[in-house]
Amino acid sequence: QVQLVESGGGLVQAGGSLRLSCAASGDTFSTTAMGWFRQPPRKGREFVAGISTRYERTRYLDTVKGRFTISRDSAKKSVYLQMNNLEPEDTAVYYCAALKTVAYYSVYDQETDYDWWGQGTQVTVSS
């Protein structure tokens, strides 16, 4: 069982930055692949970024490449999403997600791949 708690959302002007954090419980973080998803107003949830269990492999939604960076800190059992040059279109509830895997190089970008989800944190970007 893994519990995820996100933090770091808020209101920011276009062009600004935010850093989301996700703290994971449990003692097997080293075998847990992580991802960030978001749900814009009146739309479905979409993949934003993912990171492999080991070796720091990452994948991003095309529209955030070059602006967002996902990273993980095993000692703190946390994953982060650094978001720079934010745009109004980035406004959404952002969710952290986790899954257990021994495929250490794999990055997962489908909602159905993930077993555990955080409660979400709101990010609002004003124009």
Salt bridges, closest charged atoms under 4 A:
GLU46 OE2 - ARG38 NE 2.69
ASP62 OD1 - LYS65 NZ 3.04
GLU87 OE2 - ARG67 NE 3.85
ASP90 OD1 - ARG38 NH1 2.97
ASP90 OD2 - ARG67 NH1 2.76
ASP109 OD2 - ARG59 NH1 3.03
GLU111 OE1 - ARG45 NE 3.01
